[in-house]
């Protein structure tokens, strides 16, 4: 892409105010945090429900970005950059992408559906790329923002596009259709995802089919509801397991080992092919791919050979602990230019060390000459301040001189043989390679070796839940997020980095050592320590943490240290007790508190807070209201008598939802960000963050009368197949979850916990489940949820989450 600003103005129907209409644009951005923003970037200041990118324009100008699409020009920014003023910046981004799409005339596959879009897209890329130069959506870029960003990646060398489109409510698909303009449509499985955005299934199908209103052909599984809404202008190319009138009738499935052989009838002849999967979802996705290959007129031999090589699609970037104090970002299954940009942004948001290394394979399907491609890659590497590049592949090795501090290897085997000489330590490492390079072997070498139980943390879900609660806040209300107790068991530092990336206002921890750990990890956000011991005040000051002061004894102790260190206006937070009766200044102590604080300049009261006892239980609504009223009264008195203007906050997660008129200046978001709500209706709108996983270590059969585990608390009343899982109470699983009270999920089926939970193991009943040793096991996540477990054990989700031992490896992913 290379456009002049003046040529973009009519495309967007924008009003121009600026300094250089001849400025060249070669990149588009919506992320103010990206290190890839530069002089030739066109920045769209997108306004969302919780964020307005206009507030970052001044900072962007300072670092050299000079071209903006805006709804208004921020103060002090006019005459400093080029501004294209439009009514809606998201609409403008879509208009720009639609214009860019109109410059190219080649087949474009548009994909939508409830499930399977990304997998079908990645499989089609694999199946068709030997014969086409493919441009496709990176990762799951299928939203109102992701689709235009994907389409803008098209260049002159591409001759096939594959773009997925996702929607969550009505009137969205029509906008995406204008951007993608697919010539070939594929409708994948229609399920229950995002049902809440539609009145019924028919409305959802009708909305999704807007994507195909101008396609020459629509590939889909025969369905009377779909038929009802397919445009008469569109040629249907359908398949089915049951309706023989379709174009492709799949008449037989044979399962053998871990493979499935499918037999189909097409144009009067019968054929077969094999795929390395057995689950129904993969079978349906594979048939969608078969249909596309048939449409492109591939011969049977090619279909058979390529389909047999299909692979599990890794759709997420994973953060893992590495050897020698390293952090790994595992993106070891794809290597294309668009997804490299995304991975580098993710690296920046998750880096735990200043030193950054990228291990990169040859890049395929870029649509650029090698010279141009590796010039662009080197620019990306420089803009993201990468310290070291390790290139693997014949092509990248030939362009080694384009990278500073670069070492290259011809193949992965050569890298592995030189592994000991590469000195990986105290750095963040992005591992990004095309599937054919088998970079999973590199990940294995670099990954810290722990046992097979992991807690997977979905960073996208945390971002989603954060935005959900942000949407409930009044304008200008600040947000503190609690990351105490190791981020409620999820991992404090990694989550704090994500929250810092989202530019929240405060982090909250319980004790000083938690805050110090975050500071040592590079967190710069203000951090409030809610339960500081007097002995920790010196460390708090040293690490620029901000203590909550809840007693006169603590206040005098802190003032003594502050004066000894000659501090001026050091931030503290005053805690009031309004009825929780745990910590805080009571009503009868306010006079002495005010007297002590008057005239003190060693400290500054940054905030006044209290804690609600019953915000989650509307049976105690009146008591909660009395707390809020008392807090307002006491805090107002302190403010008036001291002549100060601190932040005031009393609401926690439940309070945000149940007492929206009492947000004051800030709220404190706790377990809600981790996907747990005390309100069943609200819970439906939150995404699951943590999934505790393990594997089956061993399977055995026991006859009637035999027992399982310590104390013989389970005795088989029928022949029983027992699976042993390597997780126990030392990992945080309550012993009360044993003895047929609890269950785990294997192959989407419940497996009851048999006998006592051991220290490092539990045993489950898999008599009715077709499973083998090594199969994955869900301890909690979507089923059972932590709320399910808490309810059964007569406790709260907090206890379930925070009990998970730190010996359980945390894996963070997007």
Secondary structure, 3 states (H helix, E strand, C coil): CCEEHHHHHHHHCCEEECCCCCCEECEEECCCCCCCCCCCEEEECCECCCCEHHHHHHHHHHCCCCEEEECCCCCCCCCCCEEEECCCHHHHHHHHHHHHHHCCCCEEEEEECCECHHHHHHHHHHHHCCCCCEEECCCCCCCCCHHHHHHCCCCCCCCEEEEECCCCCCCCHHHHHHHHCCCEEEECECCCCCHHHCCCHHHHHHHHHHHHCCCCEEEEECCHHHHHHCCCCCEEEEEECCCCCCCEEEEEEEEECCEEEEEEEECCEEEEEEECCCCHHHHHHHHHHHHHHHHCCCCHHHHHHHHCCCCCCCCCCEEEEEHHHCEEEEECCCCCHHHHHHHHHHHHHHCCCCCEEEEEECCCCCCCCHHHHHHHHHHHHHHCCCCEEEEECHHHHHCHHHCCCEEEECCHHHHHHCHHHCCCCCCEEEEECCHHHCCHHHHHHHECCCCCCEEEEEHHHHHHHHHHHHCCCCCCCEEEEECHHHHHCCCHHHHHHHHHHCCCCEEEECCHHHHHHHHHCCCCCEEEECCCCHHHHHHHHHCCCEEEECCHHHHHHHHHHHHHCCCCCEEEEEEECCCCCCCCECHHHHHHHHHHHCCCCCEEEEEEEECCCCCCCHHHHHHHHHHHHHHHHHHHHHHHHHCCCCEEECCCHHHHHHCHHHCCCEEEECHHHHCCCCCHHHHCCCCCCEEEEEEEEEEEEECCCCEECHHHCEECCCCEEEEEECCCHHHCCCHHHCCCCCEEEECCEEEEEECCCCCCCEEEECCCCCCCCCCEEEEECCCCCHHHHHHHCCCCHHHHHHCCCCCCEEEEEC
